[in-house]
Amino acid sequence: SNNSQTIQPVVEELFQKHGIDLNKFNPSLGTVGAGNHFAEFQVIEHIYDRAIFEEKTQLNSESLFLLVHSGSRGLGAAILKRHIDSFGEVGLASDSPEANDYLELHDAACEWARHNRRLIAKRVLERIGGSLDESRCVLDIWHNNVSAVSCTMPTADNDKSEGDKPGEEWKCSKENRSDEMKSSPTTRKLWLHRKGAAPSNQGLVVIPGSRGSLSYLVQPIEPRLGSGFSLAHGAGRKWHRSKALASGKSRYPNPEVLRTTPLRGKVVCTDKNLLYEEAPDAYKDIDAVVSDLVDLGFVKVAASFRPVLSYKTSS
């Protein structure tokens, strides 16, 4: 099939305008990618706040859920490399032509990543006899991106961003970027760069653990500048890959035992090394991570999800 047909023409035109050949990347559309990326079927384990769960999501607790964690499959990295090759590590004036070019490509890569996740969901659902038409996307967020954000600067003893729309994010138009990014005595306009972080100012967030632990649906309580209007986007690694690989091979000489998780979920992965590298033991305790966010007053937990089938790949 022609995967590029899922991309909006305006996105393709932007890449063509800037001389980036999508033919190098479109074959990866609809693929999960390596590392900690995955597609996973889940079921509800426990509903902690029924009001949030029912009112914010309108979900059926008896449904089967699909969680897709993937991005731009190297396209974003290629855009960054191209920028660094031209400008090094030096920042650009936000209203400069060079910044306009970079931000245009950045936004287009984010849209490409969104289409990638949608196509992954389509393919996975079709393998079990489902379809996108019979399903509903509950949320779709980025963990690595740059956006403009508006906030009232905190006082010395209060890191909460106040105002009518604390932590409001938007895409600056290149024509009016200079004016749109002007701060006032009461409001600061900033550039927010998330690298491996979930937004706390865009509604519900899913924080996944490992393939052998629960994932959590949380409602951010109050966007805060002190936390970068962000939350943990997952449990986070406890061991780097080489340690996980060595430890895993020592503890589990037969990697097949890792295809069933402690929660009785099944794992589909043809790469034996990746089975070790991404083993549940290699990750931090997601329960502790989410508990810390609750204790800090950052989130309310709406529900937890148990993995039923996890898919990973090495490419």
N, C-alpha and C positions, 0 to 999 in steps of 0.2 A: 504494500500500500504506500501511497505518497504521504508521508507523515507531515510534510510542510503544509498540506492543505488545512491543517488545524490552526495554523498561525494567521493572525489577522494580516491582510495585505499591507496595512500601514506599518506594521512591525518589520515585515520583510523589506519594505521600501527604505526604512531607516537604516538597516544594515547595509543595503546596497549603496545608499547615499554615502556612507562612511567607508566603503570599500571592504566590508567584511563578507566573506563568502560563506553563506549559511550551508552550502552543500557539504562543508566539513563537519557541521554540527547536527543538521537535521536527521541524519541516520540514527542519532542517539535519542531522538524524541520518542518518548514512551518507554524509556529504559530507566531503571532505578539508579544504576551507578554503583561504584564500589564503596568501600569504607563502611560508615555507619548508616548509609542510606538503606531504606527498606520499604516494603509494602506489607501490611499486616492486617489480617482479619481479627476483630475483637468483639467481645460481648461485654455487657454491663456486669461488673462484679458487685458494685454497691452504689446506691444513690445517697449521697450525704445531704444534699440540699434540694429537695424536690421542687421547690418554688423556682430556683434558678434553672434546674434541669428542664422543667416543663415549660416555663414561660420564655426562657431565652432560646431554647433549642427546638421546642415542640417535637421532641423525639419520642419514639416508642421504645421503652426499655427492653422490649423483646426483640428488637431489631439486631441484625448483624451489621457491624461497623467496619469500615475500611479506613486505615490510617496510612497515608503515603508520605514518606519523608525523602524528598529528592529536590534537586535544584536545577541549575542551568547546564549541568553536564559539561563543564569546562568552558562554556561560552563566556561566562562572567570573568573567569580567570584569564582568558585570552584578551578580553577588553582591558583588564587591569595591566597585563604584561605590555600590551601595546602602549598604554599610557605611560608606564614607567620607562619603557625604552625611549620615549620621546621627551619626558619631562623629569625623569628620576623621581626622587621622593619629595620634591618641592610641591607645595600646595599651589592651587590656582585661585585667582580672584573669582568669586562666584558668578560675576556678571561678564566674565571674559568669554570670547568665542571658544576658547579651548575647554572651559568648564561646560559651556553649552553642549559641545560635542560629546564630552564624556558623560554628562548626565542624560543626554538623549539615548546613548548606547546603554547606559546603566538601566534606564527604565524599560528599554526594549528587551534587555536580557531578563529582567524580572517577569515581563509578560511571556517570554519564551519559556521560562521556568514554570509559570502557572499552567501553560498549555502542556508542558511535559507531565506535570502531576495529573492533569485531567486525562491525558492519553494513557498513562499508567493505570489509572483507576478504570478506564474503559476496558483495557485489555484484561486486567485481573478479574473484573466483574463478569466479563463475557466467558471467562474460563470456568465459572461456576454456574453459567446459565443466566446471569443477570445482565443488566444494561444500565447505562447512565440515565436513560429516560425513566427507569424505574427507581432511580436513586436520587438523593439530594445532597448537595455539598453543604455541609454545616459551617465550615470555616476554612479559609485558605490564607496563610500568612507566610511571610518571609523571615528568615533568621539572619540573613546577611544582606544588608542593603543600606542605602543612604537616603534620608528624607529631610525635608524642612520641618521644624517643630516650633510651635509658639508656646511660651510659658511666662508666668510671672516668677521672677527670681525669688528664691526663698530667703527668709531671714536667717540669722545665725542659729536660732534654736528651732527652726521649722523647715524641713526640706521638702514640704509639700508644695506643689505648684498650684497656685490658686487662680481664680478668674472664671469667666463664663465657660471657657472650653480649655481646661488644662491639658497640656500635652497634645493639642490638636496638630495633626500632621497633614501636609498637603504637598502636591507637586507644584513647584514654582514654574510659571511660564517663563520661557527664556526672554520674551519680550519685556516683561515687567519684573524680572527677578530682582533687580537692584532696589526697586520700590517695595516689593513684597517682603524682602528680607530686612527692611529697616526696623530697628527697635525703637520703642518709645520709653518714656519714663516708667511705665507700668508693665510693659511687655517686652520680653526678649525674643528675638527670632534667631534660632540656632540651626546648625546642621547636625543631625543625629545619625551616627554611624553604628549600626549593630553588626557585630561579628559573633555569630553563635549565640544569639539572644532573641527571646520572643518579645513582642510588643505588649505593654501593659495598658495601652491606650486605644485598643482597637476591638474591644469586646472579649469574648471567651477565647481561652487558649488551652490547647492540649499539651501536656508535658509528659513525654514518654519516658519510660525507664528502659531496661534492656528487654531482649526478647523473652527473658525469663521472669519478668516482674510486671507489675501493673503500670498502666498509664493513667494520668489524672486530667480530668476536665475541670478547669478552674476559672473563676470570675475575678479578674483584677478589681481591687477595692477602690483604689484612688491612685491615678497616675502621679508619679513623683519624679522630679528632676534629679533628686539624689541617687536614684537607681537608674537613671537614664531612660525613664519611661519604659523599662524593660524588665523581663523576668528570665529565670533559667529556662532554656529551651529543651532541656532533657536532664537525665541523671548526671551525665558527664562521665568521662573515663576515669577509672581508678588506676589502671595499669596502661602503660603505653603498649603498642602492638607487639613489639619484640618480646616483652615480658609475658604478655598474655599468651603468645604463641608457645614460648618455652615452657611456661607453667602448665598450659593446657595439654601439651604433648606428654608431659611428665605425669600429670594426674589422670589423663584420659587417653591411654595409648590407642584405644579404639575410638575414633572421632564419631562413629555412628551413634554412640550413646548421647551425643550432644544434639541429636535431631529431635529429642523429646525434652522439653524444658521442665523446670521444677513445678510449673503450674499446669503441666500436662499438655502444653501446646506443642505443635509440630513445627519443624523448621525445614524449609526447602532451600538448599544451598549446595551447589556442586563443587565449591571450592573448600577443600578440607582445612587449609590454613585459615580461611576466613571464619570457619566454624569455631576455631580456637580463639582468633583475634577478637571476635565479637561475642564471645561467651558471656553469660550473665555475670560471672565472677569478675570480669574485666571492668565492670561499671560500678559506680557509687550506688548507695542505697537511695532509690527514688523516694521511698517513704520519708526518709530523713530530709531530703531536699525540699519536698513539698511541705513537710511539717515546719521547716525553717521559714518558708515563705508565709505560711499561715501565722506563725508566731510573730513575725515582723509586721504583720498587718497588711501584707501586700495582696493576698488573695483569699477567697473563700473557695473551698472545694465543692464542686457540684456532684461529681461522680467519679468512680474509678472503672477502668476497663481491663479485662483480662485477655491476653493474646491467645488466639486459637490456632492461627497459622501464620508464620512469618516467612517472608521471601527475601533472600539476600543474594547478591551476585558479586563477582569480583571485577566486573567491567560494565 
